[in-house]
Structure formats: C-alpha cells, structure tokens
C-alpha cells in the first residue's frame, strides 16, 4: 500500500484496470481515492474519496466520503480527520451518522398550484 501526496493531477490521471484501485494519501492516514473502471453502470468509471480505519473492536470500516468532482482534497482530508477522531473516541462513525436527526429539506415546501389554461 504505497502512499503519496494526493494532488488534483494525480487524482485526474489515476485509473483502475480491475474492479477497484486505491491511491492512498501520505498526508492523512486512512484517506484514499477509490477508482472503478468503466462498466455497465458508469461508462466513464468513477472516483471517490474514501476513509478506512479499524474500530476498537479490530473491525475494518470503510466509508465513502464523496465523489472527487464534488469534494476538494482539503475538504476530504478534513472529513477523514473528523472520522478518525470519532474512532479515537471509541465511536463507530457509521452509527454516529445514523443516529443524527434527519433535517427536513425545506421548512415550508413550496406548494404547487395548478391552473386551467383556456
């Protein structure tokens, strides 16, 4: 598992020739870019930031942070550090997210009014 400093150019040029390939960050332990090759679902393939670590129970946990097109490298590093802090506190980040109350998308969703056109 070689580690290199993630840069925009390295992420752009990184490809997968098998089911999954990982490019691990040397600056933030547990952070990687996961690439998948083109296939039936995605003609271009995909790349996403992921975080991987071990829980206190020695169970491996891998969490997808988000698509590399939507997340910047610094934001992904910050999220990976936040996830690692939860693990260091003895918490499973998956459970923490599941227990958070879901916020409604809109307080007052817009009401649609239909009018007859003459």
VMD Tcl script that draws the C-alpha trace (Angstrom):
set ca {
  {0.00 0.00 0.00}
  {2.17 2.85 -1.27}
  {1.22 6.31 -0.08}
  {1.71 9.52 -2.00}
  {0.56 13.08 -1.52}
  {-2.80 13.44 -3.26}
  {-2.90 16.23 -5.82}
  {-5.52 17.21 -8.37}
  {-3.29 15.98 -11.20}
  {-2.60 12.62 -9.61}
  {-6.28 12.08 -8.94}
  {-7.19 13.08 -12.51}
  {-4.61 10.68 -14.02}
  {-5.42 7.78 -11.67}
  {-7.34 4.94 -13.31}
  {-8.48 1.45 -12.40}
  {-7.81 -1.59 -14.55}
  {-9.56 -4.01 -12.18}
  {-12.69 -3.90 -10.00}
  {-11.25 -1.27 -7.64}
  {-7.94 0.52 -7.28}
  {-6.85 2.75 -4.40}
  {-4.50 5.74 -4.24}
  {-3.60 6.34 -0.58}
  {-2.77 9.79 0.78}
  {0.54 10.26 2.60}
  {-0.70 13.38 4.45}
  {-3.86 11.97 6.04}
  {-3.83 8.40 7.34}
  {-6.83 6.40 6.14}
  {-7.71 8.70 3.23}
  {-7.66 7.33 -0.31}
  {-9.15 7.77 -3.75}
  {-11.02 4.68 -4.94}
  {-11.32 4.30 -8.70}
  {-13.52 1.88 -10.58}
  {-13.20 1.13 -14.29}
  {-15.82 1.95 -16.90}
  {-18.68 -0.54 -16.90}
  {-22.36 -1.09 -17.44}
  {-23.46 1.36 -14.75}
  {-20.95 4.08 -15.43}
  {-19.43 4.45 -18.88}
  {-16.65 6.71 -17.57}
  {-15.77 4.81 -14.41}
  {-15.84 6.64 -11.10}
  {-13.54 8.07 -8.45}
  {-14.44 8.80 -4.86}
  {-12.66 9.80 -1.67}
  {-12.86 7.03 0.93}
  {-11.74 6.68 4.53}
  {-10.62 3.37 6.01}
  {-9.60 2.53 9.56}
  {-10.03 -0.03 12.31}
  {-12.56 0.28 15.09}
  {-11.68 -0.53 18.70}
  {-13.15 -3.99 18.05}
  {-10.48 -4.51 15.33}
  {-13.21 -4.44 12.68}
  {-12.25 -2.69 9.46}
  {-14.51 0.15 8.42}
  {-14.50 1.86 5.02}
  {-16.64 4.94 4.47}
  {-17.20 6.75 1.19}
  {-16.69 10.48 1.71}
  {-17.82 11.56 -1.74}
  {-17.12 11.91 -5.44}
  {-13.83 13.62 -6.30}
  {-15.72 16.03 -8.58}
  {-17.80 17.27 -5.64}
  {-15.17 17.22 -2.88}
  {-11.90 19.13 -2.78}
  {-8.77 17.41 -1.48}
  {-8.57 19.64 1.60}
  {-12.24 19.07 2.43}
  {-11.80 15.30 2.09}
  {-8.74 15.43 4.36}
  {-10.70 17.38 6.97}
  {-13.58 14.88 6.80}
  {-11.15 11.96 7.15}
  {-9.63 13.59 10.25}
  {-13.10 14.07 11.71}
  {-13.93 10.41 11.11}
  {-10.62 9.35 12.71}
  {-11.37 11.50 15.76}
  {-14.67 9.66 16.22}
  {-12.87 6.31 16.04}
  {-10.24 7.54 18.51}
  {-13.11 8.37 20.89}
  {-14.33 4.76 20.59}
  {-17.28 5.61 18.35}
  {-18.32 3.97 15.11}
  {-18.76 6.82 12.60}
  {-21.47 4.87 10.76}
  {-23.58 4.75 13.92}
  {-22.97 8.41 14.72}
  {-24.27 9.42 11.29}
  {-27.24 7.03 11.55}
  {-28.22 8.47 14.95}
  {-28.15 12.11 13.83}
  {-31.63 13.52 13.44}
  {-32.53 13.95 9.80}
  {-33.06 17.58 8.91}
  {-36.02 18.35 6.69}
  {-35.02 19.60 3.24}
  {-37.45 22.53 3.39}
  {-39.23 24.02 6.34}
  {-42.10 25.13 4.18}
  {-42.03 23.20 0.94}
  {-43.37 25.17 -1.98}
  {-46.98 24.48 -2.82}
  {-47.86 23.80 -6.40}
  {-50.92 25.44 -7.82}
  {-52.43 24.15 -11.00}
  {-54.36 26.47 -13.21}
  {-56.52 25.60 -16.18}
  {-55.37 27.24 -19.37}
  {-58.18 28.38 -21.68}
}
mol new
graphics top color blue
foreach p $ca { graphics top sphere $p radius 0.5 }
foreach p [lrange $ca 0 end-1] q [lrange $ca 1 end] { graphics top cylinder $p $q radius 0.2 }
display resetview
